[in-house]
Amino acid sequence: MTHHLAEFKKTPLAAITLKTLQAFLGRKAKSELSRSTVSHLRWDLRAIFKLAVAEGYAQRDPSISLYIPKEAVTEPTRAMTAKEVQPYLAALNQRERVAASLAIFAGMRPGEILGLQRQHVSEDCTSVVVAQRLYRGDIDTPKTNSSKRKVAIPPKTGALLKEWMELVKEEPEAWVFESENPKKPVWRDNLWYRHMKPKLELIGLAWANFQALRRTHASLGHKAGIDPKVSADQRGHGIGVALVYTKVELSTRAEAAKHLEESILAA
């Protein structure tokens, strides 16, 4: 909300028009914010005015026709290679290493990871139940339509999780990733910007945020020959989205192209 407050903090709702909002998005797009960030700003504006109209603070919703400016930069999407995963995890402290492992090897979203409580983790740490997610500091329903999705945890990640669970409070409602503020889960941005990114910058992997970790799960799973439907179910989305998340390495694509060429031009 930092961008919105800086722009509209002292502006009455009645004075904000579609032209005003579109110009705001246009300036943000030209400031080289990513298309994804500009899209989130638009989504926030839609949510704000929808609530304002519903609560009677505004008579109309000027955000309905907002669009993402063409100047918004689309960032190239990347996924880590298998060789990058181990140094990535080794650079992190225990708590962050467990969270990153759940993202890379179990395909969990950051909000799902940070929304975990002791009661959601099996005693042997071979599975967790996604019953909720942490979204901007609030507990919300899971993004996946099917509630209480069960996620399989592979052995080495399970061992890391089990070791970490020994430090988690015994109460069923105890947060697995508690913040410095007792009885509250750590926020994703705090975890990333304060505890993960500074350490990853030292090894050149600070670009690999939680979105990249999810793509890494999809891409390395594809390379390992895991059934796309199995991988998609593990991440909690449809097969179509799974294909979007999958990033195939250039060497793999080169081998596939060579194989295609040779199969046609073999003579």
C-alpha positions, 0 to 999 in steps of 0.5 A: 500500500506504500505506493497508494498512500504516497499518491492518495493519502490526502485526496478525498475519495470523491475527488479520485476519478478514472483519469486520476487512477489511470494516470497513477498506473501510467506513472508507475509503469514508466518508473520501471516497476514490473508489470506484475507490480503494476498489476497488483497496484491495479488489483488493490485499487479495485479492492479499495473502491469495491469496499468503499462503495459497499460501505457507503464511503463512495458513491461510484467506483472509478476503478472498474475500467482500469487497465495495465499500461503498455509501458509496464515491463514484463520481467523475464521469468527464471527458475533455478537449475539443480546446481543452484539449489544446494548453494541457495539453501546452504546460504540460509539460516535454519528457519529460512532453509526449511521454508525454502525447502518446502517451496522448492521440493513440496511446491508450496506457496509462501502464504501456505508455508507461513500459514502453517500451525503445528496442528497442520504438520503430521507427527512424522513430518511427511505431510502437511495440511494446507487449511489456510494461508497468510496473506498480507498479515491476515489469515485467509482461506487457501488460494486453491479451491479445494480446502485442506489440501494435503501436501507430501513432504519428501524425506530430506525436507521432512527431516529438516522440518522435523528438526525445526518442529522441535523448536516450535511451541507445543500448542496445536495453534502454535505457528510453525514460522513464528515472527519476532512478535510472539503468537504471530506468523512471520510475514513473507516480505519480512522473511524475504527482505530481512533474512533471505535476500541479503544472504542470497545477494552474496552468492548471486541468487537474490533474484530467486524469490518465492515465485522463482522457487515455485517455478523451480519446483515445476521445472526441475520436476519436469526435468526429473520426469515427474508426471505433470498432473502429479506435480500440479496436484502437489502445488495445488493448481490445474495442469494448464497453470503447471505448464506456465510455471514450467521453465525448460533449460536451454540445453534440454530444449536444444537436445529436443530440437536436435532429436526432432531434426534428426528424426526428420532429416535422418538419411 
